[in-house]
Amino acid sequence: MTPIVMVVEEQPVLRRSYARFLRDEGYRVIVSPPSADALRMVRENSPDLIVVDPSAGAGLGRVIADEALRIDPTVRLVFNTSDPMELDFSSWMADACIVRSPRPGEVGEAVRALLARALRVKRSPGRVHA
């Protein structure tokens, strides 16, 4: 089954760049600016991983991350922020925090590593499924 990756990004150029890169990597990609539509997309699509800036949309990014975890506690979160120093302790809910970059490869590396680790945990005998 192809993992679903959701990219929630304010900047359209970055949103398109990240989505194109992740699709080329073989993921099913859903994109949205931080909005009520993004919350609806989380509910309707159950993504395996979400790339989001928690401070995007005047804090709506954090609401989207919270809602995704409420729906599915196994969803992986990558906080993609331009200023990691502005993150508060809420960043502990993220599986990875990266500095926003116009180079989509950095997002891709974080996504690849987290989804590979999640798949290993699910396949390991005798382990609790994450």
N, CA, C and O atoms as a DFTB+ gen file, in Angstrom:
520 C
 N C O
     1  1       0.836      -1.181       0.000
     2  2       0.000       0.000       0.000
     3  2       0.884       1.248       0.000
     4  3       1.823       1.351       0.790
     5  1       0.587       2.165      -0.863
     6  2       1.369       3.382      -0.998
     7  2       1.055       4.338       0.152
     8  3      -0.109       4.673       0.372
     9  1       2.086       4.785       0.892
    10  2       1.843       5.738       1.987
    11  2       1.271       7.054       1.468
    12  3       1.621       7.526       0.386
    13  1       0.382       7.630       2.269
    14  2      -0.212       8.929       1.952
    15  2       0.528       9.991       2.765
    16  3       0.595       9.919       3.992
    17  1       1.074      10.964       2.065
    18  2       1.778      12.081       2.694
    19  2       0.989      13.352       2.408
    20  3       0.661      13.657       1.262
    21  1       0.694      14.078       3.468
    22  2      -0.012      15.352       3.323
    23  2       0.964      16.497       3.574
    24  3       1.683      16.508       4.573
    25  1       0.978      17.449       2.662
    26  2       1.825      18.634       2.793
    27  2       0.911      19.832       3.039
    28  3       0.091      20.191       2.194
    29  1       1.067      20.438       4.208
    30  2       0.308      21.644       4.557
    31  2       1.324      22.786       4.572
    32  3       2.168      22.875       5.463
    33  1       1.225      23.647       3.573
    34  2       2.231      24.692       3.398
    35  2       1.557      25.967       2.905
    36  3       0.719      25.923       2.005
    37  1       1.926      27.104       3.498
    38  2       1.352      28.401       3.117
    39  2       1.829      28.862       1.741
    40  3       1.048      29.409       0.961
    41  1       3.087      28.647       1.449
    42  2       3.676      29.172       0.219
    43  2       3.397      28.227      -0.953
    44  3       3.861      27.086      -0.955
    45  1       2.635      28.701      -1.954
    46  2       2.279      27.839      -3.082
    47  2       3.484      27.233      -3.807
    48  3       3.431      26.078      -4.229
    49  1       4.562      27.998      -3.953
    50  2       5.745      27.486      -4.645
    51  2       6.331      26.293      -3.892
    52  3       6.674      25.280      -4.502
    53  1       6.443      26.412      -2.577
    54  2       6.968      25.295      -1.782
    55  2       5.992      24.121      -1.780
    56  3       6.407      22.965      -1.854
    57  1       4.715      24.414      -1.697
    58  2       3.705      23.362      -1.714
    59  2       3.839      22.524      -2.985
    60  3       3.831      21.295      -2.921
    61  1       3.959      23.180      -4.131
    62  2       4.103      22.463      -5.408
    63  2       5.422      21.711      -5.484
    64  3       5.463      20.569      -5.942
    65  1       6.485      22.337      -5.041
    66  2       7.811      21.718      -5.093
    67  2       7.877      20.462      -4.233
    68  3       8.340      19.417      -4.690
    69  1       7.416      20.562      -2.993
    70  2       7.419      19.407      -2.100
    71  2       6.546      18.294      -2.661
    72  3       6.941      17.128      -2.652
    73  1       5.354      18.649      -3.154
    74  2       4.425      17.643      -3.681
    75  2       5.026      16.918      -4.879
    76  3       4.951      15.692      -4.963
    77  1       5.619      17.662      -5.801
    78  2       6.227      17.047      -6.989
    79  2       7.345      16.080      -6.580
    80  3       7.425      14.960      -7.086
    81  1       8.192      16.521      -5.670
    82  2       9.304      15.676      -5.232
    83  2       8.784      14.394      -4.578
    84  3       9.258      13.300      -4.887
    85  1       7.814      14.530      -3.680
    86  2       7.298      13.365      -2.956
    87  2       6.544      12.417      -3.888
    88  3       6.614      11.201      -3.710
    89  1       5.831      12.947      -4.870
    90  2       5.173      12.077      -5.863
    91  2       6.214      11.304      -6.659
    92  3       6.050      10.113      -6.921
    93  1       7.284      11.988      -7.040
    94  2       8.367      11.313      -7.772
    95  2       9.016      10.219      -6.928
    96  3       9.557       9.253      -7.467
    97  1       8.964      10.371      -5.613
    98  2       9.497       9.360      -4.697
    99  2       8.533       8.177      -4.539
   100  3       8.883       7.166      -3.930
   101  1       7.331       8.307      -5.085
   102  2       6.387       7.203      -5.068
   103  2       5.281       7.295      -4.031
   104  3       4.530       6.337      -3.847
   105  1       5.168       8.429      -3.348
   106  2       4.120       8.591      -2.346
   107  2       2.842       9.138      -2.983
   108  3       2.887       9.829      -4.001
   109  1       1.721       8.822      -2.375
   110  2       0.463       9.479      -2.728
   111  2       0.469      10.786      -1.932
   112  3       0.609      10.753      -0.709
   113  1       0.322      11.922      -2.592
   114  2       0.497      13.223      -1.945
   115  2      -0.796      14.032      -2.005
   116  3      -1.456      14.127      -3.040
   117  1      -1.126      14.607      -0.858
   118  2      -2.258      15.515      -0.719
   119  2      -1.669      16.848      -0.287
   120  3      -0.824      16.885       0.607
   121  1      -2.099      17.944      -0.904
   122  2      -1.557      19.264      -0.546
   123  2      -2.680      20.222      -0.191
   124  3      -3.795      20.133      -0.705
   125  1      -2.349      21.135       0.701
   126  2      -3.311      22.145       1.115
   127  2      -2.590      23.279       1.821
   128  3      -1.581      23.057       2.489
   129  1      -3.106      24.500       1.676
   130  2      -2.632      25.549       2.577
   131  2      -3.237      25.274       3.957
   132  3      -4.196      24.510       4.064
   133  1      -2.695      25.881       5.007
   134  2      -3.310      25.705       6.329
   135  2      -4.695      26.351       6.316
   136  3      -4.822      27.571       6.216
   137  1      -5.722      25.521       6.416
   138  2      -7.089      26.023       6.287
   139  2      -8.070      24.987       6.823
   140  3      -7.689      23.880       7.204
   141  1      -9.332      25.372       6.841
   142  2     -10.376      24.426       7.223
   143  2     -10.406      23.253       6.249
   144  3     -10.722      22.129       6.640
   145  1     -10.079      23.509       4.980
   146  2     -10.012      22.417       3.999
   147  2      -8.947      21.397       4.381
   148  3      -9.137      20.197       4.178
   149  1      -7.835      21.860       4.929
   150  2      -6.783      20.932       5.359
   151  2      -7.298      20.019       6.466
   152  3      -7.015      18.821       6.471
   153  1      -8.053      20.585       7.403
   154  2      -8.644      19.757       8.463
   155  2      -9.591      18.708       7.879
   156  3      -9.583      17.553       8.305
   157  1     -10.395      19.107       6.914
   158  2     -11.308      18.172       6.257
   159  2     -10.519      17.076       5.541
   160  3     -10.892      15.904       5.595
   161  1      -9.446      17.449       4.880
   162  2      -8.625      16.475       4.150
   163  2      -7.979      15.464       5.102
   164  3      -7.856      14.286       4.767
   165  1      -7.573      15.918       6.272
   166  2      -7.017      15.000       7.274
   167  2      -8.077      13.968       7.652
   168  3      -7.794      12.772       7.712
   169  1      -9.282      14.432       7.904
   170  2     -10.371      13.530       8.315
   171  2     -10.743      12.546       7.203
   172  3     -11.015      11.376       7.473
   173  1     -10.754      13.010       5.975
   174  2     -11.203      12.181       4.856
   175  2     -10.138      11.226       4.324
   176  3     -10.481      10.184       3.765
   177  1      -8.865      11.550       4.481
   178  2      -7.804      10.783       3.827
   179  2      -6.907       9.979       4.754
   180  3      -6.157       9.125       4.281
   181  1      -6.957      10.220       6.046
   182  2      -6.108       9.510       7.012
   183  2      -4.662       9.379       6.529
   184  3      -4.188       8.270       6.283
   185  1      -3.968      10.496       6.394
   186  2      -2.578      10.409       5.911
   187  2      -1.685       9.637       6.884
   188  3      -1.931       9.603       8.090
   189  1      -0.650       9.022       6.328
   190  2       0.335       8.315       7.144
   191  2       1.327       9.292       7.759
   192  3       1.882       9.036       8.827
   193  1       1.546      10.418       7.074
   194  2       2.512      11.418       7.526
   195  2       2.044      12.787       7.060
   196  3       1.502      12.935       5.965
   197  1       2.262      13.787       7.913
   198  2       1.908      15.167       7.563
   199  2       3.132      16.051       7.756
   200  3       3.790      16.011       8.795
   201  1       3.422      16.849       6.732
   202  2       4.462      17.872       6.795
   203  2       3.745      19.189       6.999
   204  3       2.941      19.590       6.157
   205  1       4.022      19.878       8.110
   206  2       3.292      21.102       8.445
   207  2       4.153      22.017       9.308
   208  3       4.976      21.554      10.099
   209  1       3.951      23.316       9.144
   210  2       4.551      24.302      10.035
   211  2       3.514      24.575      11.133
   212  3       2.423      25.061      10.834
   213  1       3.832      24.274      12.388
   214  2       2.829      24.443      13.444
   215  2       2.365      25.884      13.619
   216  3       1.271      26.114      14.135
   217  1       3.166      26.855      13.205
   218  2       2.759      28.254      13.360
   219  2       2.083      28.801      12.102
   220  3       1.672      29.961      12.079
   221  1       1.964      27.991      11.069
   222  2       1.343      28.447       9.821
   223  2      -0.122      28.775      10.040
   224  3      -0.782      28.205      10.909
   225  1      -0.611      29.694       9.246
   226  2      -2.018      30.066       9.323
   227  2      -2.407      30.575      10.692
   228  3      -3.473      30.239      11.207
   229  1      -1.538      31.394      11.291
   230  2      -1.777      31.949      12.632
   231  2      -2.042      30.833      13.652
   232  3      -2.922      30.947      14.506
   233  1      -1.261      29.758      13.542
   234  2      -1.377      28.655      14.493
   235  2      -2.275      27.520      14.040
   236  3      -2.423      26.527      14.753
   237  1      -2.876      27.649      12.867
   238  2      -3.744      26.590      12.368
   239  2      -2.945      25.313      12.069
   240  3      -3.490      24.210      12.123
   241  1      -1.666      25.467      11.760
   242  2      -0.834      24.284      11.542
   243  2      -0.818      23.383      12.768
   244  3      -0.878      22.160      12.647
   245  1      -0.738      23.985      13.939
   246  2      -0.766      23.219      15.190
   247  2      -2.128      22.540      15.389
   248  3      -2.189      21.405      15.860
   249  1      -3.197      23.216      15.041
   250  2      -4.544      22.645      15.152
   251  2      -4.667      21.434      14.226
   252  3      -5.236      20.411      14.608
   253  1      -4.137      21.552      13.019
   254  2      -4.163      20.442      12.066
   255  2      -3.383      19.252      12.620
   256  3      -3.847      18.115      12.536
   257  1      -2.199      19.504      13.186
   258  2      -1.401      18.428      13.780
   259  2      -2.135      17.778      14.946
   260  3      -2.161      16.552      15.056
   261  1      -2.730      18.586      15.817
   262  2      -3.493      18.051      16.956
   263  2      -4.652      17.179      16.492
   264  3      -4.873      16.093      17.028
   265  1      -5.391      17.656      15.497
   266  2      -6.543      16.908      14.988
   267  2      -6.102      15.596      14.349
   268  3      -6.745      14.563      14.537
   269  1      -5.012      15.634      13.599
   270  2      -4.509      14.413      12.963
   271  2      -4.146      13.367      14.010
   272  3      -4.449      12.186      13.839
   273  1      -3.498      13.792      15.095
   274  2      -3.130      12.858      16.161
   275  2      -4.355      12.355      16.921
   276  3      -4.375      11.214      17.382
   277  1      -5.369      13.199      17.051
   278  2      -6.592      12.762      17.715
   279  2      -7.280      11.662      16.900
   280  3      -7.765      10.675      17.454
   281  1      -7.311      11.847      15.584
   282  2      -7.941      10.877      14.693
   283  2      -7.134       9.582      14.634
   284  3      -7.688       8.486      14.708
   285  1      -5.818       9.728      14.501
   286  2      -4.940       8.559      14.368
   287  2      -3.627       8.832      15.100
   288  3      -2.766       9.545      14.584
   289  1      -3.469       8.269      16.297
   290  2      -2.248       8.517      17.070
   291  2      -0.972       7.971      16.426
   292  3       0.128       8.268      16.891
   293  1      -1.107       7.177      15.365
   294  2       0.089       6.640      14.705
   295  2       0.573       7.518      13.554
   296  3       1.610       7.228      12.957
   297  1      -0.169       8.598      13.227
   298  2       0.263       9.471      12.142
   299  2       1.624      10.069      12.501
   300  3       1.862      10.437      13.652
   301  1       2.499      10.162      11.526
   302  2       3.820      10.761      11.722
   303  2       3.728      12.242      11.364
   304  3       3.047      12.620      10.411
   305  1       4.426      13.079      12.145
   306  2       4.411      14.528      11.919
   307  2       5.817      15.043      11.697
   308  3       6.732      14.752      12.468
   309  1       5.978      15.815      10.630
   310  2       7.226      16.527      10.366
   311  2       6.892      18.010      10.460
   312  3       6.138      18.538       9.643
   313  1       7.456      18.675      11.458
   314  2       7.279      20.115      11.565
   315  2       8.334      20.769      10.682
   316  3       9.534      20.585      10.885
   317  1       7.870      21.531       9.704
   318  2       8.710      22.187       8.713
   319  2       8.577      23.682       8.956
   320  3       7.612      24.300       8.508
   321  1       9.538      24.267       9.660
   322  2       9.403      25.653      10.101
   323  2      10.596      26.494       9.668
   324  3      11.712      25.990       9.539
   325  1      10.352      27.755       9.449
   326  2      11.444      28.661       9.060
   327  2      12.266      29.105      10.258
   328  3      13.405      29.542      10.096
   329  1      11.711      29.002      11.455
   330  2      12.441      29.406      12.657
   331  2      12.206      28.396      13.777
   332  3      11.263      28.545      14.553
   333  1      13.055      27.368      13.868
   334  2      12.838      26.349      14.900
   335  2      12.919      26.902      16.319
   336  3      12.430      26.260      17.248
   337  1      13.517      28.064      16.510
   338  2      13.616      28.644      17.845
   339  2      12.254      29.139      18.340
   340  3      12.048      29.296      19.543
   341  1      11.329      29.384      17.411
   342  2      10.012      29.865      17.850
   343  2       9.086      28.722      18.259
   344  3       7.983      28.969      18.748
   345  1       9.514      27.485      18.068
   346  2       8.684      26.360      18.495
   347  2       8.694      26.263      20.016
   348  3       9.723      26.472      20.659
   349  1       7.549      25.948      20.571
   350  2       7.474      25.737      22.011
   351  2       7.494      24.232      22.284
   352  3       7.833      23.451      21.395
   353  1       7.147      23.826      23.471
   354  2       7.194      22.423      23.810
   355  2       6.196      21.585      23.013
   356  3       6.261      20.356      23.043
   357  1       5.280      22.230      22.307
   358  2       4.352      21.481      21.458
   359  2       5.105      20.730      20.366
   360  3       4.585      19.768      19.801
   361  1       6.324      21.164      20.068
   362  2       7.093      20.486      19.031
   363  2       7.437      19.054      19.429
   364  3       7.858      18.266      18.583
   365  1       7.265      18.708      20.695
   366  2       7.536      17.345      21.131
   367  2       6.582      16.355      20.489
   368  3       6.888      15.164      20.427
   369  1       5.431      16.817      20.008
   370  2       4.495      15.907      19.357
   371  2       4.990      15.498      17.983
   372  3       4.494      14.527      17.413
   373  1       5.964      16.224      17.440
   374  2       6.470      15.933      16.104
   375  2       7.479      14.791      16.151
   376  3       8.214      14.623      17.123
   377  1       7.493      14.018      15.078
   378  2       8.486      12.956      14.938
   379  2       9.796      13.512      14.404
   380  3      10.856      12.917      14.597
   381  1       9.719      14.659      13.728
   382  2      10.914      15.328      13.213
   383  2      10.610      16.810      13.060
   384  3       9.481      17.193      12.752
   385  1      11.623      17.641      13.279
   386  2      11.532      19.076      13.039
   387  2      12.654      19.445      12.083
   388  3      13.819      19.144      12.339
   389  1      12.304      20.095      10.987
   390  2      13.309      20.510      10.026
   391  2      13.114      21.995       9.712
   392  3      12.030      22.548       9.901
   393  1      14.170      22.616       9.236
   394  2      14.113      24.023       8.858
   395  2      13.615      24.097       7.427
   396  3      14.157      23.453       6.529
   397  1      12.564      24.902       7.227
   398  2      11.959      25.062       5.894
   399  2      13.038      25.449       4.895
   400  3      13.874      26.314       5.153
   401  1      12.994      24.789       3.760
   402  2      13.975      25.018       2.718
   403  2      13.296      24.944       1.360
   404  3      12.323      24.210       1.188
   405  1      13.802      25.697       0.401
   406  2      13.252      25.565      -0.942
   407  2      13.681      24.256      -1.611
   408  3      13.169      23.905      -2.674
   409  1      14.626      23.531      -0.985
   410  2      15.090      22.257      -1.538
   411  2      14.195      21.132      -1.002
   412  3      14.263      20.813       0.185
   413  1      13.377      20.542      -1.835
   414  2      12.434      19.526      -1.366
   415  2      13.106      18.243      -0.883
   416  3      12.476      17.437      -0.198
   417  1      14.362      18.046      -1.228
   418  2      15.059      16.837      -0.800
   419  2      15.149      16.702       0.710
   420  3      15.145      15.587       1.232
   421  1      15.231      17.819       1.416
   422  2      15.306      17.760       2.877
   423  2      13.998      17.255       3.471
   424  3      14.006      16.473       4.422
   425  1      12.885      17.694       2.920
   426  2      11.587      17.184       3.347
   427  2      11.503      15.704       2.987
   428  3      11.060      14.884       3.791
   429  1      11.927      15.376       1.783
   430  2      11.897      13.990       1.328
   431  2      12.687      13.050       2.208
   432  3      12.240      11.937       2.483
   433  1      13.855      13.479       2.654
   434  2      14.677      12.646       3.541
   435  2      13.962      12.362       4.854
   436  3      13.963      11.227       5.332
   437  1      13.355      13.382       5.434
   438  2      12.632      13.198       6.701
   439  2      11.442      12.265       6.504
   440  3      11.204      11.387       7.334
   441  1      10.696      12.441       5.424
   442  2       9.539      11.597       5.141
   443  2       9.981      10.149       4.951
   444  3       9.409       9.238       5.549
   445  1      10.995       9.940       4.123
   446  2      11.488       8.593       3.838
   447  2      11.934       7.884       5.120
   448  3      11.581       6.725       5.339
   449  1      12.695       8.560       5.955
   450  2      13.206       7.952       7.186
   451  2      12.076       7.587       8.148
   452  3      12.078       6.500       8.726
   453  1      11.121       8.484       8.320
   454  2      10.032       8.216       9.259
   455  2       9.112       7.101       8.774
   456  3       8.693       6.256       9.565
   457  1       8.798       7.090       7.491
   458  2       7.913       6.043       6.991
   459  2       8.616       4.690       6.957
   460  3       7.976       3.663       7.182
   461  1       9.901       4.667       6.684
   462  2      10.648       3.406       6.717
   463  2      10.682       2.854       8.139
   464  3      10.513       1.651       8.342
   465  1      10.899       3.720       9.118
   466  2      10.920       3.288      10.517
   467  2       9.537       2.784      10.944
   468  3       9.433       1.775      11.643
   469  1       8.493       3.473      10.533
   470  2       7.133       3.056      10.885
   471  2       6.820       1.693      10.290
   472  3       6.187       0.864      10.944
   473  1       7.252       1.451       9.068
   474  2       7.002       0.172       8.422
   475  2       7.755      -0.951       9.127
   476  3       7.216      -2.045       9.294
   477  1       8.998      -0.693       9.542
   478  2       9.774      -1.713      10.270
   479  2       9.091      -2.077      11.577
   480  3       9.029      -3.253      11.935
   481  1       8.576      -1.085      12.296
   482  2       7.912      -1.339      13.572
   483  2       6.663      -2.186      13.348
   484  3       6.404      -3.114      14.113
   485  1       5.886      -1.881      12.313
   486  2       4.666      -2.630      12.035
   487  2       4.962      -4.077      11.647
   488  3       4.152      -4.963      11.918
   489  1       6.097      -4.326      11.024
   490  2       6.424      -5.670      10.564
   491  2       7.190      -6.501      11.583
   492  3       7.318      -7.712      11.407
   493  1       7.700      -5.885      12.641
   494  2       8.509      -6.610      13.625
   495  2       7.607      -7.523      14.475
   496  3       6.639      -7.054      15.072
   497  1       7.929      -8.844      14.527
   498  2       7.126      -9.736      15.350
   499  2       7.311      -9.437      16.832
   500  3       8.402      -9.091      17.286
   501  1       6.220      -9.578      17.569
   502  2       6.301      -9.392      19.016
   503  2       6.297      -7.951      19.470
   504  3       6.435      -7.685      20.664
   505  1       6.145      -7.022      18.560
   506  2       6.122      -5.608      18.926
   507  2       4.711      -5.061      18.853
   508  3       3.854      -5.566      18.128
   509  1       4.503      -4.023      19.622
   510  2       3.236      -3.304      19.537
   511  2       3.241      -2.541      18.226
   512  3       4.230      -1.889      17.889
   513  1       2.159      -2.615      17.495
   514  2       2.082      -1.911      16.225
   515  2       1.938      -0.419      16.450
   516  3       1.074       0.035      17.200
   517  1       2.806       0.340      15.782
   518  2       2.777       1.803      15.922
   519  2       1.981       2.425      14.823
   520  3       1.845       3.647      14.774
